[in-house]
Amino acid sequence: MKPVVGGWSLRRRVVTLLTVVGVLLIGLAAAEATVAARNRTQIDAVLNQTGPLRVQSQELLNALLDQETGIRGYAVSGDPADLNPYREGLAQETSVVTSMRGLLDDYPQIGQELRTVEQRSSQWRQSVAEPVISTTEQSGTRAGQALITEAARQQFDQVRDAVNDLQSEILTAREQAATDVRTSSNVLVVLLIIAALVVVVAGAVLLVSLDRMVVRPLTALADQVREVAEGDYQHRISTVGPPEFIRLGDDVDAMRQKIAADLAEVRGARERIEWVNSQLQKQAEELTRSNRDLEQFAYVASHDLQEPLRKVASFCQLLQRRYAGQLDERADQYIAFAVDGAQRMQRLINDLLAFSRIGRLTTGFVEVDLNKVMGDVAGQTEAARQYADAELTWDELPVISGEEPLLTNLLANLVSNSIKFRRADVLPKVHVSARLVGAEWEISCEDNGIGIEPEFADKIFVIFQRLHSKDAYPGTGIGLAIVKKIVEYHGGRVWVDTDVPEGTAIRFTLPALPADVEAATAVESPDQPPALPAGDTTPPNEAPAALAEQSDGSDRPDRAEEPSGSGRTGDMRETVG
Protein backbone atom coordinates (compact mmCIF):
# COMPACT_ATOMS: atom_id res chain seq x y z
CA MET A 1 0.00 0.00 0.00
CA LYS A 2 1.37 3.34 -1.05
CA PRO A 3 1.71 5.84 1.81
CA VAL A 4 -0.23 9.07 1.63
CA VAL A 5 1.84 12.11 0.82
CA GLY A 6 0.80 15.06 2.98
CA GLY A 7 1.85 17.52 5.69
CA TRP A 8 4.34 20.35 5.58
CA SER A 9 7.33 19.90 3.35
CA LEU A 10 10.86 20.04 4.73
CA ARG A 11 11.54 23.29 2.87
CA ARG A 12 8.42 24.89 4.36
CA ARG A 13 9.34 23.82 7.87
CA VAL A 14 12.93 25.08 7.59
CA VAL A 15 11.82 28.37 6.01
CA THR A 16 9.23 28.89 8.77
CA LEU A 17 11.82 28.26 11.51
CA LEU A 18 14.38 30.54 9.89
CA THR A 19 11.74 33.24 9.40
CA VAL A 20 10.78 33.19 13.08
CA VAL A 21 14.42 33.28 14.13
CA GLY A 22 15.18 36.02 11.61
CA VAL A 23 12.28 38.19 12.86
CA LEU A 24 13.51 37.76 16.46
CA LEU A 25 17.10 38.55 15.52
CA ILE A 26 16.07 41.58 13.47
CA GLY A 27 14.03 42.88 16.40
CA LEU A 28 16.95 42.31 18.74
CA ALA A 29 19.31 43.95 16.26
CA ALA A 30 17.05 47.00 16.03
CA ALA A 31 16.92 47.21 19.82
CA GLU A 32 20.70 46.80 20.03
CA ALA A 33 21.20 49.51 17.40
CA THR A 34 18.98 51.86 19.40
CA VAL A 35 20.79 51.10 22.64
CA ALA A 36 24.18 51.38 20.90
CA ALA A 37 23.24 54.79 19.47
CA ARG A 38 22.18 55.97 22.92
CA ASN A 39 25.40 54.52 24.34
CA ARG A 40 27.47 56.44 21.80
CA THR A 41 25.60 59.63 22.69
CA GLN A 42 26.29 59.05 26.37
CA ILE A 43 29.97 58.28 25.71
CA ASP A 44 30.17 61.47 23.65
CA ALA A 45 28.73 63.36 26.62
CA VAL A 46 31.44 61.90 28.88
CA LEU A 47 34.35 62.42 26.49
CA ASN A 48 33.43 65.57 24.56
CA GLN A 49 31.29 67.52 27.05
CA THR A 50 31.75 66.76 30.73
CA GLY A 51 35.42 65.79 30.28
CA PRO A 52 36.44 69.05 28.57
CA LEU A 53 34.23 70.96 31.03
CA ARG A 54 36.25 69.59 33.95
CA VAL A 55 39.52 70.64 32.31
CA GLN A 56 38.16 74.08 31.43
CA SER A 57 36.82 74.61 34.95
CA GLN A 58 40.35 74.02 36.26
CA GLU A 59 41.71 76.43 33.64
CA LEU A 60 39.09 78.97 34.80
CA LEU A 61 40.29 78.59 38.40
CA ASN A 62 43.90 79.02 37.27
CA ALA A 63 42.94 82.19 35.37
CA LEU A 64 41.23 83.64 38.48
CA LEU A 65 44.23 82.74 40.63
CA ASP A 66 46.51 84.48 38.12
CA GLN A 67 44.35 87.61 38.37
CA GLU A 68 44.48 87.60 42.16
CA THR A 69 48.27 86.98 42.09
CA GLY A 70 48.77 89.83 39.62
CA ILE A 71 46.78 92.27 41.78
CA ARG A 72 48.79 91.34 44.88
CA GLY A 73 52.09 91.64 43.04
CA TYR A 74 51.18 95.04 41.58
CA ALA A 75 50.04 96.32 44.99
CA VAL A 76 53.41 95.32 46.45
CA SER A 77 55.74 96.51 43.67
CA GLY A 78 53.76 99.15 41.79
CA ASP A 79 55.44 97.86 38.61
CA PRO A 80 52.94 97.82 35.70
CA ALA A 81 54.64 94.68 34.41
CA ASP A 82 53.31 92.83 37.44
CA LEU A 83 49.79 93.41 36.09
CA ASN A 84 50.48 91.09 33.15
CA PRO A 85 49.25 87.97 35.03
CA TYR A 86 46.03 89.89 35.85
CA ARG A 87 45.41 90.91 32.24
CA GLU A 88 46.37 87.47 30.87
CA GLY A 89 44.17 85.76 33.47
CA LEU A 90 41.26 88.05 32.54
CA ALA A 91 41.68 87.20 28.84
CA GLN A 92 41.98 83.52 29.63
CA GLU A 93 38.84 83.69 31.81
CA THR A 94 36.87 85.21 28.95
CA SER A 95 38.14 82.59 26.51
CA VAL A 96 37.43 79.66 28.83
CA VAL A 97 33.92 80.92 29.70
CA THR A 98 33.10 81.32 26.00
CA SER A 99 34.35 77.81 25.28
CA MET A 100 32.39 76.34 28.21
CA ARG A 101 29.16 77.96 27.12
CA GLY A 102 29.35 76.06 23.85
CA LEU A 103 29.17 72.78 25.80
CA LEU A 104 26.32 73.65 28.21
CA ASP A 105 23.26 73.19 25.99
CA ASP A 106 22.34 69.96 27.82
CA TYR A 107 23.46 71.10 31.29
CA PRO A 108 21.42 74.12 32.51
CA GLN A 109 22.48 73.65 36.13
CA ILE A 110 26.16 73.86 35.17
CA GLY A 111 25.32 76.98 33.17
CA GLN A 112 23.76 78.54 36.28
CA GLU A 113 26.89 77.73 38.33
CA LEU A 114 29.06 79.25 35.58
CA ARG A 115 27.01 82.46 35.66
CA THR A 116 27.46 82.56 39.44
CA VAL A 117 31.23 82.33 38.96
CA GLU A 118 31.11 85.14 36.40
CA GLN A 119 29.05 87.34 38.71
CA ARG A 120 31.31 86.82 41.71
CA SER A 121 34.50 87.28 39.72
CA SER A 122 33.07 90.46 38.21
CA GLN A 123 32.10 91.74 41.68
CA TRP A 124 35.60 90.96 42.95
CA ARG A 125 37.21 92.90 40.12
CA GLN A 126 34.87 95.88 40.61
CA SER A 127 35.23 95.99 44.38
CA VAL A 128 38.85 94.88 44.82
CA ALA A 129 40.97 94.56 41.68
CA GLU A 130 40.11 97.77 39.87
CA PRO A 131 40.24 99.92 43.07
CA VAL A 132 43.65 98.46 43.95
CA ILE A 133 44.96 99.21 40.46
CA SER A 134 43.67 102.80 40.41
CA THR A 135 44.73 103.50 44.02
CA THR A 136 48.22 102.13 43.44
CA GLU A 137 48.60 104.19 40.28
CA GLN A 138 47.47 107.38 42.03
CA SER A 139 48.62 107.02 45.64
CA GLY A 140 51.39 104.42 45.63
CA THR A 141 51.86 100.85 46.80
CA ARG A 142 51.14 101.54 50.49
CA ALA A 143 47.65 102.79 49.68
CA GLY A 144 47.11 99.89 47.27
CA GLN A 145 48.15 97.32 49.87
CA ALA A 146 45.79 98.88 52.36
CA LEU A 147 42.87 97.88 50.12
CA ILE A 148 43.86 94.18 50.21
CA THR A 149 42.05 93.47 53.45
CA GLU A 150 40.61 90.35 54.98
CA ALA A 151 37.26 91.24 53.44
CA ALA A 152 38.91 91.33 50.00
CA ARG A 153 40.43 87.92 50.64
CA GLN A 154 37.07 86.56 51.74
CA GLN A 155 35.45 87.96 48.62
CA PHE A 156 38.00 86.12 46.44
CA ASP A 157 37.39 83.00 48.52
CA GLN A 158 33.73 83.31 47.52
CA VAL A 159 34.87 83.32 43.89
CA ARG A 160 36.95 80.21 44.59
CA ASP A 161 33.95 78.55 46.30
CA ALA A 162 31.80 79.30 43.26
CA VAL A 163 34.39 77.61 41.03
CA ASN A 164 34.44 74.64 43.40
CA ASP A 165 30.64 74.43 43.17
CA LEU A 166 30.94 74.58 39.38
CA GLN A 167 33.49 71.75 39.39
CA SER A 168 31.30 69.73 41.74
CA GLU A 169 28.31 70.16 39.44
CA ILE A 170 30.42 69.14 36.41
CA LEU A 171 31.67 66.08 38.30
CA THR A 172 28.07 65.16 39.20
CA ALA A 173 27.01 65.48 35.57
CA ARG A 174 29.98 63.41 34.45
CA GLU A 175 29.22 60.68 36.98
CA GLN A 176 25.59 60.64 35.83
CA ALA A 177 26.71 60.35 32.22
CA ALA A 178 29.11 57.55 33.18
CA THR A 179 26.26 55.78 35.01
CA ASP A 180 24.10 56.09 31.90
CA VAL A 181 26.93 54.64 29.81
CA ARG A 182 27.24 51.67 32.14
CA THR A 183 23.47 51.13 32.14
CA SER A 184 23.17 51.23 28.36
CA SER A 185 26.23 48.97 28.06
CA ASN A 186 24.62 46.47 30.41
CA VAL A 187 21.38 46.60 28.40
CA LEU A 188 23.39 46.05 25.22
CA VAL A 189 25.11 43.04 26.78
CA VAL A 190 21.74 41.62 27.88
CA LEU A 191 20.38 42.04 24.34
CA LEU A 192 23.44 40.30 22.94
CA ILE A 193 22.97 37.45 25.41
CA ILE A 194 19.31 37.17 24.40
CA ALA A 195 20.33 37.11 20.73
CA ALA A 196 22.86 34.40 21.49
CA LEU A 197 20.20 32.41 23.35
CA VAL A 198 17.85 32.78 20.39
CA VAL A 199 20.53 31.48 18.08
CA VAL A 200 21.34 28.59 20.43
CA VAL A 201 17.67 27.64 20.88
CA ALA A 202 17.03 27.93 17.16
CA GLY A 203 20.09 25.79 16.48
CA ALA A 204 18.91 23.18 18.98
CA VAL A 205 15.40 23.12 17.49
CA LEU A 206 16.85 22.88 13.99
CA LEU A 207 19.18 20.05 15.08
CA VAL A 208 16.34 18.07 16.68
CA SER A 209 14.10 18.69 13.67
CA LEU A 210 16.78 17.58 11.24
CA ASP A 211 17.34 14.45 13.28
CA ARG A 212 13.63 13.55 13.23
CA MET A 213 12.77 14.70 9.72
CA VAL A 214 16.02 14.05 7.83
CA VAL A 215 18.52 11.80 9.57
CA ARG A 216 16.16 9.06 10.71
CA PRO A 217 14.18 8.73 7.41
CA LEU A 218 17.42 8.77 5.42
CA THR A 219 18.95 6.11 7.70
CA ALA A 220 15.89 3.87 7.24
CA LEU A 221 15.99 4.39 3.47
CA ALA A 222 19.72 3.60 3.40
CA ASP A 223 19.15 0.34 5.32
CA GLN A 224 16.54 -0.78 2.80
CA VAL A 225 18.75 0.18 -0.14
CA ARG A 226 21.59 -1.81 1.45
CA GLU A 227 19.38 -4.92 1.62
CA VAL A 228 18.61 -4.55 -2.06
CA ALA A 229 22.29 -4.02 -2.85
CA GLU A 230 23.14 -7.27 -1.04
CA GLY A 231 20.95 -9.22 -3.54
CA ASP A 232 17.39 -9.05 -2.23
CA TYR A 233 15.93 -7.43 -5.33
CA GLN A 234 12.37 -8.39 -4.32
CA HIS A 235 12.41 -6.27 -1.15
CA ARG A 236 9.96 -3.40 -1.54
CA ILE A 237 11.32 0.00 -0.48
CA SER A 238 9.08 2.33 1.54
CA THR A 239 9.83 5.33 3.77
CA VAL A 240 8.18 7.88 6.09
CA GLY A 241 8.76 11.53 6.86
CA PRO A 242 8.34 14.73 4.86
CA PRO A 243 6.74 14.48 1.40
CA GLU A 244 10.12 14.88 -0.28
CA PHE A 245 11.46 11.73 1.39
CA ILE A 246 8.34 9.72 0.55
CA ARG A 247 8.71 10.63 -3.12
CA LEU A 248 12.40 9.76 -2.90
CA GLY A 249 11.51 6.30 -1.55
CA ASP A 250 9.09 5.76 -4.44
CA ASP A 251 11.75 6.75 -6.96
CA VAL A 252 14.28 4.39 -5.35
CA ASP A 253 11.78 1.55 -5.44
CA ALA A 254 11.07 2.23 -9.13
CA MET A 255 14.80 2.09 -9.71
CA ARG A 256 14.93 -1.26 -7.88
CA GLN A 257 12.29 -2.66 -10.19
CA LYS A 258 14.16 -1.47 -13.24
CA ILE A 259 17.40 -2.96 -11.89
CA ALA A 260 15.70 -6.30 -11.38
CA ALA A 261 14.39 -6.19 -14.94
CA ASP A 262 17.79 -5.31 -16.35
CA LEU A 263 19.67 -7.83 -14.25
CA ALA A 264 19.69 -10.40 -17.03
CA GLU A 265 21.26 -7.99 -19.43
CA VAL A 266 23.82 -7.08 -16.78
CA ARG A 267 24.85 -10.68 -16.37
CA GLY A 268 25.30 -11.00 -20.14
CA ALA A 269 27.46 -7.95 -20.25
CA ARG A 270 29.57 -8.91 -17.22
CA GLU A 271 32.04 -10.90 -19.29
CA ARG A 272 32.62 -8.01 -21.62
CA ILE A 273 33.11 -5.73 -18.63
CA GLU A 274 35.64 -8.11 -17.10
CA TRP A 275 37.61 -8.14 -20.34
CA VAL A 276 37.59 -4.33 -20.40
CA ASN A 277 38.72 -4.27 -16.79
CA SER A 278 41.67 -6.51 -17.57
CA GLN A 279 42.73 -4.17 -20.37
CA LEU A 280 42.43 -1.20 -18.04
CA GLN A 281 44.55 -2.98 -15.47
CA LYS A 282 47.31 -3.54 -18.01
CA GLN A 283 47.23 0.11 -18.97
CA ALA A 284 47.42 1.09 -15.27
CA GLU A 285 50.51 -1.08 -14.80
CA GLU A 286 52.11 0.49 -17.87
CA LEU A 287 51.32 3.96 -16.53
CA THR A 288 52.86 3.05 -13.16
CA ARG A 289 56.06 1.87 -14.85
CA SER A 290 56.20 5.05 -16.92
CA ASN A 291 55.79 7.22 -13.80
CA ARG A 292 58.59 5.32 -12.08
CA ASP A 293 60.91 6.00 -15.01
CA LEU A 294 60.01 9.68 -14.90
CA GLU A 295 60.80 9.83 -11.19
CA GLN A 296 64.18 8.19 -11.83
CA PHE A 297 64.92 10.71 -14.57
CA ALA A 298 64.01 13.60 -12.24
CA TYR A 299 66.35 12.20 -9.58
CA VAL A 300 69.21 11.95 -12.05
CA ALA A 301 68.52 15.45 -13.37
CA SER A 302 68.52 17.01 -9.88
CA HIS A 303 71.29 15.02 -8.18
CA ASP A 304 73.52 13.16 -10.64
CA LEU A 305 73.81 16.22 -12.91
CA GLN A 306 76.62 17.47 -10.72
CA GLU A 307 78.73 14.33 -11.23
CA PRO A 308 79.52 14.87 -14.95
CA LEU A 309 79.91 18.56 -14.22
CA ARG A 310 82.55 17.80 -11.63
CA LYS A 311 84.25 15.41 -14.09
CA VAL A 312 84.32 18.06 -16.82
CA ALA A 313 85.74 20.59 -14.38
CA SER A 314 88.38 18.11 -13.12
CA PHE A 315 89.62 17.11 -16.58
CA CYS A 316 89.64 20.72 -17.74
CA GLN A 317 91.83 21.57 -14.77
CA LEU A 318 94.11 18.62 -15.60
CA LEU A 319 94.44 19.88 -19.16
CA GLN A 320 95.20 23.34 -17.85
CA ARG A 321 97.94 22.13 -15.50
CA ARG A 322 99.52 19.63 -17.92
CA TYR A 323 99.42 21.53 -21.20
CA ALA A 324 99.66 25.10 -19.95
CA GLY A 325 102.25 26.87 -22.13
CA GLN A 326 102.62 23.90 -24.56
CA LEU A 327 99.76 24.99 -26.79
CA ASP A 328 99.16 28.37 -28.28
CA GLU A 329 97.77 31.26 -26.25
CA ARG A 330 94.25 30.81 -27.65
CA ALA A 331 94.13 27.15 -26.56
CA ASP A 332 95.15 28.15 -23.02
CA GLN A 333 92.42 30.75 -23.09
CA TYR A 334 89.80 28.20 -24.21
CA ILE A 335 90.82 25.79 -21.47
CA ALA A 336 90.59 28.60 -18.90
CA PHE A 337 87.13 29.46 -20.18
CA ALA A 338 86.02 25.82 -19.81
CA VAL A 339 87.39 25.56 -16.25
CA ASP A 340 85.81 28.85 -15.23
CA GLY A 341 82.44 27.89 -16.75
CA ALA A 342 82.37 24.53 -14.96
CA GLN A 343 83.28 26.11 -11.65
CA ARG A 344 80.68 28.82 -12.07
CA MET A 345 78.04 26.19 -12.86
CA GLN A 346 78.97 24.29 -9.68
CA ARG A 347 78.72 27.44 -7.60
CA LEU A 348 75.38 28.24 -9.22
CA ILE A 349 73.92 24.84 -8.34
CA ASN A 350 75.26 25.04 -4.77
CA ASP A 351 73.88 28.54 -4.34
CA LEU A 352 70.45 27.50 -5.58
CA LEU A 353 70.40 24.74 -2.91
CA ALA A 354 71.76 26.88 0.02
CA PHE A 355 69.39 29.81 0.76
CA SER A 356 69.27 31.09 4.40
CA ARG A 357 67.68 33.82 6.39
CA ILE A 358 69.34 36.36 8.67
CA GLY A 359 68.00 38.26 11.64
CA ARG A 360 68.29 41.83 12.76
CA LEU A 361 70.44 42.97 15.71
CA THR A 362 69.01 45.10 18.46
CA THR A 363 70.88 48.03 20.03
CA GLY A 364 71.66 48.17 23.76
CA PHE A 365 72.06 50.93 26.36
CA VAL A 366 74.01 54.12 25.69
CA GLU A 367 75.85 56.47 28.02
CA VAL A 368 73.46 59.10 29.42
CA ASP A 369 74.50 62.32 31.19
CA LEU A 370 72.07 62.79 34.08
CA ASN A 371 72.88 66.52 34.19
CA LYS A 372 71.39 66.88 30.72
CA VAL A 373 68.47 64.72 31.83
CA MET A 374 67.84 67.03 34.80
CA GLY A 375 67.87 70.01 32.42
CA ASP A 376 65.13 68.32 30.42
CA VAL A 377 63.23 67.51 33.62
CA ALA A 378 63.46 71.15 34.70
CA GLY A 379 61.91 72.16 31.39
CA GLN A 380 59.14 69.59 31.67
CA THR A 381 58.21 70.62 35.23
CA GLU A 382 58.54 74.37 34.73
CA ALA A 383 54.81 75.03 34.67
CA ALA A 384 54.19 73.06 37.87
CA ARG A 385 57.09 74.80 39.61
CA GLN A 386 55.85 78.22 38.59
CA TYR A 387 52.41 77.41 39.90
CA ALA A 388 53.74 76.15 43.24
CA ASP A 389 56.57 78.72 43.48
CA ALA A 390 58.93 75.74 43.81
CA GLU A 391 62.72 75.59 43.79
CA LEU A 392 64.55 72.75 42.01
CA THR A 393 68.30 72.23 42.55
CA TRP A 394 70.68 69.40 41.81
CA ASP A 395 74.32 68.51 42.39
CA GLU A 396 76.75 67.38 39.72
CA LEU A 397 75.28 64.08 38.51
CA PRO A 398 77.11 61.14 36.91
CA VAL A 399 77.05 59.60 33.46
CA ILE A 400 75.48 56.13 33.46
CA SER A 401 74.53 53.47 30.95
CA GLY A 402 70.82 53.40 30.15
CA GLU A 403 68.01 54.69 27.97
CA GLU A 404 67.66 58.47 28.12
CA PRO A 405 63.85 58.68 27.61
CA LEU A 406 63.22 56.24 30.47
CA LEU A 407 65.62 58.03 32.82
CA THR A 408 64.00 61.38 31.97
CA ASN A 409 60.62 59.89 32.79
CA LEU A 410 62.02 58.50 36.06
CA LEU A 411 63.37 61.82 37.38
CA ALA A 412 60.40 63.80 36.05
CA ASN A 413 58.04 61.56 38.04
CA LEU A 414 60.05 62.05 41.25
CA VAL A 415 60.29 65.84 40.87
CA SER A 416 56.61 66.15 39.98
CA ASN A 417 55.63 64.08 43.04
CA SER A 418 57.79 66.26 45.27
CA ILE A 419 56.12 69.42 43.95
CA LYS A 420 52.64 67.92 44.14
CA PHE A 421 52.84 66.62 47.71
CA ARG A 422 53.91 69.91 49.27
CA ARG A 423 52.92 71.57 52.52
CA ALA A 424 50.46 74.41 52.19
CA ASP A 425 52.46 76.87 54.31
CA VAL A 426 55.97 76.10 53.01
CA LEU A 427 57.50 76.93 49.64
CA PRO A 428 58.45 73.58 48.07
CA LYS A 429 62.13 72.79 47.57
CA VAL A 430 63.40 69.76 45.67
CA HIS A 431 67.03 68.67 45.59
CA VAL A 432 68.58 65.83 43.57
CA SER A 433 72.02 64.49 44.48
CA ALA A 434 74.18 61.43 43.83
CA ARG A 435 76.94 59.53 45.57
CA LEU A 436 78.95 56.47 44.58
CA VAL A 437 78.35 53.45 46.83
CA GLY A 438 80.41 50.44 45.77
CA ALA A 439 79.69 49.73 42.10
CA GLU A 440 76.43 51.72 42.08
CA TRP A 441 75.36 55.34 42.04
CA GLU A 442 72.88 56.11 44.81
CA ILE A 443 70.71 58.98 43.55
CA SER A 444 68.43 60.84 45.98
CA CYS A 445 65.45 63.10 45.41
CA GLU A 446 64.65 65.01 48.62
CA ASP A 447 61.95 67.58 49.32
CA ASN A 448 60.39 69.47 52.22
CA GLY A 449 56.85 68.25 51.53
CA ILE A 450 54.30 66.36 53.60
CA GLY A 451 56.47 63.26 53.95
CA ILE A 452 55.55 59.56 54.02
CA GLU A 453 54.79 57.50 57.11
CA PRO A 454 57.15 54.49 57.53
CA GLU A 455 54.29 51.99 57.35
CA PHE A 456 53.47 53.20 53.83
CA ALA A 457 57.07 53.22 52.54
CA ASP A 458 56.61 50.05 50.45
CA LYS A 459 52.97 50.58 49.53
CA ILE A 460 53.63 53.69 47.46
CA PHE A 461 55.53 51.69 44.81
CA VAL A 462 52.58 49.36 44.19
CA ILE A 463 50.67 50.27 41.05
CA PHE A 464 47.47 52.29 41.59
CA GLN A 465 48.09 52.50 45.35
CA ARG A 466 47.26 55.93 46.79
CA LEU A 467 47.73 57.35 50.28
CA HIS A 468 45.49 60.36 49.69
CA SER A 469 42.20 60.99 48.00
CA LYS A 470 42.12 62.18 44.41
CA ASP A 471 40.51 65.44 45.52
CA ALA A 472 43.44 66.25 47.77
CA TYR A 473 46.18 65.26 45.34
CA PRO A 474 45.28 64.50 41.74
CA GLY A 475 46.95 61.69 39.82
CA THR A 476 46.58 58.06 38.84
CA GLY A 477 48.77 56.45 41.49
CA ILE A 478 51.07 54.90 38.91
CA GLY A 479 53.98 57.35 38.93
CA LEU A 480 56.13 55.65 41.58
CA ALA A 481 55.27 52.23 40.15
CA ILE A 482 56.70 53.49 36.86
CA VAL A 483 59.75 54.75 38.76
CA LYS A 484 60.30 51.32 40.29
CA LYS A 485 59.90 49.54 36.97
CA ILE A 486 62.37 51.86 35.21
CA VAL A 487 64.93 51.50 38.02
CA GLU A 488 64.63 47.71 38.04
CA TYR A 489 64.86 47.66 34.22
CA HIS A 490 68.22 49.44 34.55
CA GLY A 491 69.38 46.94 37.18
CA GLY A 492 68.84 49.03 40.32
CA ARG A 493 66.50 49.27 43.30
CA VAL A 494 64.41 52.06 44.82
CA TRP A 495 63.24 52.81 48.36
CA VAL A 496 62.00 55.54 50.70
CA ASP A 497 64.41 56.80 53.34
CA THR A 498 62.24 57.20 56.45
CA ASP A 499 65.07 58.65 58.60
CA VAL A 500 64.98 62.16 57.14
CA PRO A 501 63.86 64.84 59.64
CA GLU A 502 61.23 66.36 57.32
CA GLY A 503 59.78 65.89 53.90
CA THR A 504 60.42 62.86 51.72
CA ALA A 505 63.65 61.31 50.46
CA ILE A 506 63.37 58.71 47.70
CA ARG A 507 66.63 57.01 46.81
CA PHE A 508 67.46 54.61 44.01
CA THR A 509 70.57 52.96 42.66
CA LEU A 510 71.91 52.61 39.12
CA PRO A 511 74.98 50.62 38.04
CA ALA A 512 78.04 52.83 37.71
CA LEU A 513 80.33 52.84 34.70
CA PRO A 514 83.52 50.77 35.17
CA ALA A 515 85.63 53.93 34.82
CA ASP A 516 83.85 55.59 37.77
CA VAL A 517 84.29 52.48 39.93
CA GLU A 518 87.98 52.21 39.04
CA ALA A 519 88.53 55.90 39.83
CA ALA A 520 86.88 55.54 43.23
CA THR A 521 88.92 52.39 43.95
CA ALA A 522 92.13 54.22 43.06
CA VAL A 523 91.26 57.06 45.46
CA GLU A 524 90.52 54.61 48.28
CA SER A 525 93.78 52.64 47.77
CA PRO A 526 96.46 54.00 50.22
CA ASP A 527 99.47 52.71 48.24
CA GLN A 528 98.26 54.15 44.91
CA PRO A 529 97.63 57.91 45.26
CA PRO A 530 95.30 59.25 42.57
CA ALA A 531 96.83 61.05 39.60
CA LEU A 532 96.00 64.73 39.67
CA PRO A 533 94.60 66.37 36.55
CA ALA A 534 96.62 68.97 34.69
CA GLY A 535 96.85 72.20 36.67
CA ASP A 536 95.58 70.61 39.88
CA THR A 537 97.63 71.72 42.90
CA THR A 538 95.79 69.72 45.55
CA PRO A 539 98.36 67.96 47.78
CA PRO A 540 98.22 64.16 47.86
CA ASN A 541 97.43 64.16 51.57
CA GLU A 542 94.09 65.85 50.82
CA ALA A 543 92.80 62.80 48.90
CA PRO A 544 90.75 61.52 51.88
CA ALA A 545 88.92 64.86 52.00
CA ALA A 546 88.15 64.57 48.29
CA LEU A 547 86.91 61.03 48.89
CA ALA A 548 84.63 62.25 51.66
CA GLU A 549 83.22 64.89 49.34
CA GLN A 550 82.57 62.23 46.69
CA SER A 551 80.74 60.00 49.16
CA ASP A 552 78.49 62.96 49.97
CA GLY A 553 77.43 63.22 46.32
CA SER A 554 79.17 66.62 45.72
CA ASP A 555 82.34 65.56 43.85
CA ARG A 556 82.87 67.92 40.90
CA PRO A 557 85.81 68.68 38.61
CA ASP A 558 86.02 72.34 39.63
CA ARG A 559 86.25 71.54 43.35
CA ALA A 560 89.96 70.68 43.15
CA GLU A 561 91.00 74.28 42.53
CA GLU A 562 88.82 75.85 45.23
CA PRO A 563 90.09 76.64 48.70
CA SER A 564 88.59 74.52 51.45
CA GLY A 565 86.90 77.50 53.06
CA SER A 566 85.46 79.13 49.96
CA GLY A 567 81.90 78.00 50.79
CA ARG A 568 81.04 77.38 47.11
CA THR A 569 78.65 74.46 46.65
CA GLY A 570 79.13 73.93 42.94
CA ASP A 571 75.45 73.00 42.61
CA MET A 572 73.47 73.66 39.45
CA ARG A 573 70.28 75.45 40.38
CA GLU A 574 66.89 75.87 38.69
CA THR A 575 64.86 78.25 40.82
CA VAL A 576 61.40 79.60 40.10
CA GLY A 577 59.68 82.05 42.38
Secondary structure as UniProt FT lines:
FT   HELIX           10..45
FT   HELIX           46..50
FT   HELIX           51..77
FT   HELIX           80..83
FT   HELIX           84..101
FT   TURN            102..103
FT   TURN            105..106
FT   HELIX           108..124
FT   HELIX           125..129
FT   HELIX           130..139
FT   HELIX           141..147
FT   HELIX           150..210
FT   HELIX           211..215
FT   HELIX           216..229
FT   TURN            230..231
FT   TURN            233..234
FT   HELIX           243..299
FT   HELIX           300..304
FT   HELIX           306..323
FT   TURN            324..326
FT   HELIX           329..352
FT   STRAND          366..369
FT   HELIX           370..380
FT   HELIX           382..388
FT   STRAND          391..394
FT   STRAND          399..402
FT   HELIX           404..420
FT   TURN            424..425
FT   STRAND          429..437
FT   TURN            438..439
FT   STRAND          440..447
FT   HELIX           454..456
FT   TURN            457..458
FT   HELIX           459..461
FT   TURN            463..464
FT   TURN            470..472
FT   HELIX           479..489
FT   TURN            490..491
FT   STRAND          494..496
FT   TURN            498..499
FT   STRAND          505..511
FT   HELIX           514..524
FT   TURN            526..527
FT   TURN            534..535
FT   HELIX           540..542
FT   HELIX           543..551
FT   TURN            552..553
FT   HELIX           557..559
FT   TURN            560..561
FT   TURN            564..565
FT   STRAND          572..575
//
